Amino acid sequence: MTYRSIVLAALSAAFLAVPASAVTITFETRPDGTPIQNQGGGGCGEITSETFRPWGVLFTPPEGDPLNIMTTLGECLSNPNSLGLCSLNGALNITFVRPGTNTSTVVTGVDLAMLTATFLPWFGGIKTYDPDGVLLDSWLLPATGFCREPPAYYDYYHFSAPGRIARVECTLQYTGIDDLMVTEASTPVDGSTWGRIKAFYP
């Protein structure tokens, strides 16, 4: 192997080991810059679970329940879009991959801005899991942090549980996600023992 080949191989390995950049998803634009239009009036399916794969984030709704872009309050939330479920009731899973790939990864922090309208009974719950499916943290949206009433209020929560977050489960009942910020991406998780070791001990 030539010196040039060794250097190129080392640079490639170093590039692959670099964590993905932090990303903030406001549901206003797609990764290619195209605006996301809220169909409104019962329209759903404006985005798919694959829409934000280029940024390393997958949103998976329950089977047969499309993702729904909804309206937020511009006074205290990023205007105008938020994310919810077309049925307005169910579990939305957020998983992480290396940007643009199918390679599972873990993140070290997630910020979610959630909001709920005054429809009753509303409910918002969040659980975070590690790559082995072990529960790291859970949280319920409290009835605090009013923005304006009516028609909606909001609250923020920052996840910083021990271990690495591979999946976030959001239970949404008349509740939506205004913004999602992934604070840091880490080593890819693969099926090998070495990959699992790297995931916990980078």
C-alpha positions as CSV (number, residue, x, y, z in Angstrom):
1,M,0.0,0.0,0.0
2,T,1.4,3.4,-1.0
3,Y,1.8,6.3,1.4
4,R,-1.0,8.1,-0.6
5,S,-3.3,5.2,-0.1
6,I,-2.6,5.1,3.6
7,V,-3.3,8.8,4.0
8,L,-6.5,8.6,2.0
9,A,-7.7,5.6,4.1
10,A,-6.9,7.4,7.3
11,L,-8.7,10.6,6.1
12,S,-11.7,8.5,5.1
13,A,-11.8,6.8,8.5
14,A,-11.6,10.1,10.3
15,F,-14.3,11.6,8.2
16,L,-16.7,8.6,8.9
17,A,-16.0,9.0,12.6
18,V,-17.0,12.6,12.7
19,P,-20.3,13.1,14.5
20,A,-23.2,14.4,12.5
21,S,-23.9,18.1,13.1
22,A,-26.7,19.3,15.4
23,V,-29.9,19.8,13.5
24,T,-33.1,21.8,14.3
25,I,-36.3,20.8,12.5
26,T,-39.0,23.4,12.6
27,F,-41.2,21.6,10.0
28,E,-41.2,24.8,7.9
29,T,-38.8,23.5,5.1
30,R,-37.5,20.2,3.8
31,P,-33.7,19.5,3.9
32,D,-33.6,20.6,0.2
33,G,-35.0,24.0,1.2
34,T,-38.5,23.4,-0.3
35,P,-41.2,25.0,1.9
36,I,-43.7,22.6,3.7
37,Q,-47.2,23.7,3.0
38,N,-49.9,22.9,5.5
39,Q,-52.9,21.5,3.5
40,G,-55.3,22.4,6.4
41,G,-59.0,21.6,6.4
42,G,-58.4,18.0,7.2
43,G,-55.5,17.5,4.7
44,C,-52.7,15.2,6.0
45,G,-49.6,13.6,4.6
46,E,-47.7,16.7,3.7
47,I,-44.5,14.9,4.7
48,T,-43.5,11.3,5.1
49,S,-41.3,9.4,7.6
50,E,-38.5,9.7,5.1
51,T,-38.7,13.5,4.6
52,F,-35.9,14.3,7.1
53,R,-33.6,11.3,6.5
54,P,-31.0,13.6,4.8
55,W,-30.7,15.2,8.3
56,G,-30.6,11.8,10.1
57,V,-34.1,11.9,11.7
58,L,-37.0,9.6,10.9
59,F,-40.6,10.2,12.0
60,T,-42.7,7.1,12.0
61,P,-46.4,7.4,12.7
62,P,-48.7,4.4,13.6
63,E,-49.5,2.3,10.5
64,G,-52.3,3.9,8.5
65,D,-52.1,7.2,10.3
66,P,-50.3,9.8,8.1
67,L,-48.1,12.6,9.6
68,N,-49.9,15.9,9.7
69,I,-48.5,19.4,9.4
70,M,-50.6,21.7,11.7
71,T,-50.6,25.4,12.6
72,T,-48.8,26.9,15.6
73,L,-49.0,30.2,17.4
74,G,-46.5,32.7,16.0
75,E,-46.2,34.6,19.3
76,C,-44.2,32.0,21.1
77,L,-43.5,29.1,18.7
78,S,-41.8,29.0,15.3
79,N,-44.5,30.0,12.9
80,P,-46.4,28.6,11.1
81,N,-46.0,24.8,11.2
82,S,-45.9,22.0,13.8
83,L,-46.1,18.2,13.4
84,G,-48.8,15.9,14.6
85,L,-50.8,12.8,13.6
86,C,-53.8,12.9,11.2
87,S,-55.9,11.0,13.8
88,L,-54.7,13.4,16.5
89,N,-54.2,10.4,18.8
90,G,-51.3,7.9,18.8
91,A,-47.6,7.2,19.2
92,L,-45.1,8.8,17.0
93,N,-41.6,7.3,17.0
94,I,-38.5,9.4,16.2
95,T,-35.4,7.4,15.4
96,F,-31.9,8.5,14.3
97,V,-29.7,7.4,11.4
98,R,-26.5,8.7,9.9
99,P,-27.7,11.5,7.6
100,G,-29.0,10.2,4.3
101,T,-28.4,6.5,5.2
102,N,-30.0,3.5,6.8
103,T,-27.3,3.3,9.4
104,S,-28.8,3.5,12.9
105,T,-27.1,5.9,15.3
106,V,-27.6,7.4,18.7
107,V,-27.8,11.1,19.9
108,T,-26.8,12.6,23.2
109,G,-29.5,15.2,23.5
110,V,-32.9,16.1,22.1
111,D,-35.0,19.2,22.7
112,L,-38.7,19.2,21.9
113,A,-41.1,22.1,21.9
114,M,-44.6,20.7,22.3
115,L,-48.0,22.4,22.1
116,T,-51.5,21.4,22.7
117,A,-54.8,22.9,21.8
118,T,-57.7,23.3,24.3
119,F,-59.5,20.2,23.1
120,L,-60.1,17.7,25.9
121,P,-58.9,15.2,26.9
122,W,-55.4,16.3,25.6
123,F,-52.3,14.3,26.5
124,G,-48.6,14.6,25.6
125,G,-46.0,12.1,26.7
126,I,-42.4,11.4,25.8
127,K,-40.1,8.4,26.4
128,T,-36.5,8.0,25.3
129,Y,-34.8,4.6,24.7
130,D,-31.3,3.4,24.2
131,P,-30.2,1.1,21.3
132,D,-31.2,-2.0,23.3
133,G,-34.7,-0.6,23.9
134,V,-34.1,0.2,27.6
135,L,-36.1,3.2,28.8
136,L,-33.9,6.1,29.7
137,D,-36.3,8.8,30.6
138,S,-40.0,9.7,30.5
139,W,-42.0,12.9,30.7
140,L,-45.6,14.1,30.6
141,L,-46.5,17.5,29.2
142,P,-47.7,19.5,32.2
143,A,-50.5,22.1,32.2
144,T,-48.0,24.9,32.6
145,G,-46.0,27.3,30.4
146,F,-49.0,29.1,29.0
147,C,-48.4,31.0,25.8
148,R,-51.9,32.2,25.2
149,E,-55.3,30.7,26.0
150,P,-57.2,30.2,23.9
151,P,-56.3,28.5,21.6
152,A,-53.1,26.8,22.7
153,Y,-50.2,26.6,25.1
154,Y,-46.8,25.0,25.1
155,D,-44.0,23.7,27.1
156,Y,-40.3,22.7,26.5
157,Y,-38.3,19.8,27.7
158,H,-34.6,18.9,27.2
159,F,-33.6,15.2,27.4
160,S,-30.2,14.4,28.9
161,A,-30.7,10.9,30.3
162,P,-27.7,8.6,30.9
163,G,-26.7,6.6,27.9
164,R,-27.4,7.3,24.3
165,I,-30.8,8.0,22.8
166,A,-31.7,5.8,19.9
167,R,-35.5,6.3,19.9
168,V,-37.9,8.9,21.2
169,E,-41.6,7.8,21.5
170,C,-44.1,10.7,21.6
171,T,-47.7,9.9,22.6
172,L,-49.8,12.6,21.1
173,Q,-53.5,13.3,21.8
174,Y,-54.6,16.7,20.5
175,T,-50.9,17.5,20.9
176,G,-48.1,18.4,18.4
177,I,-44.4,19.0,18.1
178,D,-43.4,22.5,17.1
179,D,-39.6,22.1,17.0
180,L,-37.1,19.2,17.3
181,M,-33.5,19.9,18.0
182,V,-31.0,17.0,18.0
183,T,-28.1,18.4,19.9
184,E,-25.4,15.9,19.0
185,A,-25.1,12.7,16.9
186,S,-22.6,10.0,17.9
187,T,-21.1,6.7,16.7
188,P,-23.3,4.6,14.4
189,V,-24.9,1.5,15.9
190,D,-24.6,-1.7,14.0
191,G,-25.2,-5.4,14.6
192,S,-21.6,-6.3,15.5
193,T,-20.1,-6.5,19.0
194,W,-17.6,-3.9,18.0
195,G,-20.3,-1.5,16.9
196,R,-22.2,-2.0,20.2
197,I,-19.0,-1.3,22.2
198,K,-18.3,1.8,20.1
199,A,-21.9,3.1,20.7
200,F,-21.4,3.1,24.4
201,Y,-17.7,3.9,24.6
202,P,-16.8,6.3,21.7
